Amino acid sequence: MKYLILFVLSGLFLACSPVKKGQLIEKEAPVFEIAVRKVKEGMKTEFVDRRADFITKLKQQDGVSNDREFQSFYALPEPDQQEVFIGMTQYATGKTVGKVQSKVLGKFLKFAKTMDLKAYVFVQPTEGGAFDLGSLASKPGQVLEVAVRRVKPGQEAAFDDSRKAFVSWLDQQAGLEGSWEFKVVGGQDTDNLTVGMSVYESQEAFQAIAQKAQSLPEAGAYFSTFDPVALQYAVSTTNQ
C-alpha cells in the first residue's frame, strides 16, 4: 500500500505539472507556477518543515527563480476551514518545468503528504503590464488577491467582456497597486480555468474597495460568469 500511494502521488505530480506546449503564448518566455495549498489538519509543523526542504531543493535547479510564498487570511465565497498557503515559482520557459520536476520529486512527495491542493496551475501573463514575481506584494501590509476561476460553459465571451469592465473600474480605485490577467498553460483540472491577480496597498484599502464592489453592477455581471475555484487574499510570508 505504501508504494501504491507513492506511485499515485508521483503520477499526479508528473502528469499534471508539464506545461501544455500548444497553450503557451511565448515558448521562450517565463512560466509561473501557482499552488494554492490547504494544510492537512494537525500537520502544520510537518508542512512548514517539508516545504522548506522542498523549496530549498527547487531553488537550486537551473531555470528556477523568484520563488515566493503567501499566507491567505481571507477567501471567497466562504472562509477556508484549513490554513491556506500560496506558493509561486518562476521558471525560465515552459520546457524548464518538466526538467526540474524529475529532480525534485523525492522532496515533493514528502511535502505533498501534508497538504491538499485547492488549485494548481501554470500561467503566463496577458494583461496588466510587466509582471515581477520578485516584488509582488512584497511591501509590509500589501494584500495580494489571487483569483482562480472556472468560466461557466457558454459564458466565455460574457466573462471576458464583464471582466474587462470590472478591472477597468478596479484600476481606478485608490489603494489598488496593480492588476494582471494570466492564461492557464498547464496544471491540474484546467478546463475553462482563468487566473487574475491584484495588489492592494493595505487590508484597509482592500476592504474599502470590496465594500464598494458589493453594489457595483459591473461586479455582479462579472461574478455571474464563473465559479470560484480559489479566490484568496493573502500577505507575503517566508517558505524557509
C-alpha positions in Angstrom: 0.0 0.0 0.0 2.8 2.4 0.8 4.4 2.0 -2.6 1.0 2.3 -4.3 0.4 5.7 -2.6 3.8 6.9 -3.6 3.2 5.8 -7.2 -0.1 7.7 -7.3 1.4 10.9 -5.9 4.3 10.8 -8.2 2.0 10.2 -11.2 -0.1 13.2 -10.1 2.9 15.5 -9.8 4.4 14.5 -13.1 1.2 14.1 -15.1 -0.5 17.4 -14.2 2.6 19.6 -14.0 4.1 19.7 -17.5 3.1 22.8 -19.4 0.9 22.3 -22.5 3.2 23.4 -25.3 0.4 24.4 -27.6 -1.1 26.7 -24.9 2.0 28.8 -24.5 1.8 32.4 -25.5 5.5 32.6 -26.0 7.6 29.4 -25.9 10.7 31.1 -24.7 9.0 33.4 -22.1 8.8 32.7 -18.3 6.1 30.4 -16.9 4.7 30.9 -13.4 3.5 28.1 -11.2 0.8 28.8 -8.7 0.0 26.2 -6.0 -2.8 27.0 -3.6 -2.4 24.5 -0.8 -4.5 23.6 2.2 -2.6 22.3 5.2 -3.9 19.0 6.5 -5.3 19.0 10.0 -2.6 18.5 12.6 0.3 18.7 10.1 1.3 22.4 10.3 4.8 21.6 11.6 5.4 18.9 9.0 4.0 21.2 6.3 6.4 24.0 7.2 9.5 21.8 7.6 8.9 19.8 4.4 8.0 22.9 2.5 11.4 24.4 3.4 13.2 21.2 2.3 11.3 21.1 -1.0 11.7 24.8 -1.8 15.4 24.7 -1.0 15.9 21.9 -3.4 13.7 23.6 -6.0 15.6 26.9 -5.9 18.8 25.1 -6.6 17.6 24.0 -10.1 18.7 25.7 -13.2 16.0 27.9 -14.7 14.1 28.4 -11.4 13.9 31.9 -9.9 11.7 34.2 -7.7 10.1 31.6 -5.6 7.5 33.3 -3.3 5.1 32.3 -0.5 1.9 34.0 0.6 -0.4 33.2 3.5 -4.1 33.5 2.9 -6.2 35.3 5.5 -9.5 35.5 3.7 -11.3 33.6 0.9 -14.5 33.9 -1.1 -17.2 32.8 -1.4 -16.7 31.4 2.2 -13.8 31.2 4.6 -11.3 28.3 4.4 -11.6 25.7 7.1 -7.9 24.9 6.9 -4.9 27.2 6.7 -4.0 28.0 3.1 -0.7 29.0 1.7 0.0 30.0 -1.9 3.4 29.1 -3.5 4.5 30.8 -6.7 7.6 29.9 -8.7 9.1 31.4 -11.9 10.5 29.1 -14.5 12.7 30.3 -17.4 10.5 28.7 -20.0 7.8 26.0 -20.3 10.4 23.4 -21.0 12.1 24.1 -17.7 9.2 22.7 -15.7 9.5 19.1 -16.8 13.2 19.1 -16.5 13.0 20.4 -12.9 10.3 18.2 -11.6 12.1 14.9 -12.1 14.9 16.3 -10.0 12.8 17.4 -7.0 10.2 14.5 -6.9 11.6 13.0 -3.7 11.2 16.2 -1.7 7.8 16.9 -3.3 6.4 13.5 -2.3 7.1 14.1 1.4 5.7 17.7 1.2 2.6 16.5 -0.7 1.5 14.3 2.3 1.0 17.4 4.4 -1.4 19.3 2.1 -4.4 19.2 -0.2 -4.4 21.2 -3.4 -7.1 23.8 -3.8 -5.7 24.9 -7.2 -2.6 24.1 -9.2 -1.8 25.9 -12.4 1.0 27.2 -14.7 0.4 30.6 -16.2 1.7 33.3 -18.5 0.7 37.0 -18.1 -1.6 38.5 -20.8 -2.7 41.9 -19.3 -1.5 44.4 -16.8 1.9 45.3 -18.0 5.2 43.8 -16.7 4.7 41.1 -14.0 7.5 40.9 -11.4 7.0 38.0 -9.1 10.1 39.0 -7.0 8.4 42.3 -5.9 4.8 41.1 -6.0 3.0 42.4 -2.8 6.4 42.4 -1.1 5.9 45.6 0.9 4.7 45.3 4.5 0.9 45.5 4.7 0.2 44.9 1.0 -2.5 42.4 0.1 -2.4 40.0 -2.8 -5.6 38.8 -4.4 -5.3 35.5 -6.4 -8.4 34.6 -8.3 -8.5 31.1 -9.9 -11.9 30.9 -11.6 -13.7 28.4 -13.8 -15.7 30.1 -16.6 -19.2 28.7 -16.9 -19.8 26.8 -20.2 -21.0 29.2 -22.9 -20.1 32.2 -20.9 -16.6 32.8 -22.3 -17.4 36.0 -24.2 -19.5 37.4 -21.4 -16.8 36.6 -18.9 -14.2 38.4 -21.0 -16.3 41.5 -21.5 -17.5 41.8 -17.9 -14.1 41.1 -16.5 -12.6 43.9 -18.5 -15.3 46.3 -17.4 -14.8 45.3 -13.8 -11.0 45.6 -14.0 -11.3 49.0 -15.6 -13.3 50.1 -12.6 -10.9 48.4 -10.2 -7.8 50.1 -11.7 -9.3 53.5 -10.9 -9.7 52.8 -7.2 -7.5 54.5 -4.6 -5.3 51.8 -2.9 -5.1 49.5 -5.9 -1.4 49.0 -6.7 -1.8 46.8 -9.9 -3.8 44.0 -11.5 -2.9 41.3 -14.0 -4.6 38.6 -16.0 -3.0 35.3 -17.0 -3.5 32.5 -19.4 -3.5 29.0 -17.9 -1.0 26.9 -19.8 -0.9 23.8 -17.7 -1.7 22.3 -14.3 -4.4 20.2 -12.7 -8.0 20.2 -13.8 -7.5 23.2 -16.0 -10.7 23.1 -18.2 -12.0 26.7 -18.5 -9.7 27.9 -15.8 -8.6 31.5 -15.8 -6.4 33.4 -13.3 -6.3 37.1 -12.2 -4.2 38.9 -9.6 -4.5 42.3 -7.9 -2.4 44.0 -5.3 -3.8 46.4 -2.7 -1.7 48.8 -0.6 -3.3 47.6 2.6 -6.0 45.5 4.2 -8.0 48.7 4.8 -7.7 49.6 1.1 -8.8 46.1 0.1 -11.8 46.2 2.5 -12.9 49.7 1.2 -12.8 48.6 -2.4 -14.6 45.3 -1.7 -17.3 47.2 0.1 -17.8 49.4 -3.0 -17.8 46.4 -5.3 -20.8 44.8 -3.5 -23.2 47.2 -5.1 -21.4 47.6 -8.4 -23.3 46.3 -11.5 -20.0 45.5 -13.3 -19.0 43.3 -10.4 -22.4 41.4 -10.4 -22.2 40.8 -14.1 -18.6 39.6 -13.8 -19.1 37.2 -10.9 -22.1 35.6 -12.6 -20.0 34.3 -15.4 -17.7 31.9 -13.4 -17.5 29.5 -10.5 -14.7 30.3 -7.9 -12.0 27.6 -7.6 -9.7 29.6 -5.3 -10.3 33.3 -4.5 -7.7 34.1 -1.9 -6.5 37.2 -0.2 -3.0 36.9 1.2 0.1 38.5 2.5 3.7 37.7 1.8 5.5 35.3 4.1 8.5 33.0 4.2 8.9 29.5 2.9 12.2 28.8 4.8 
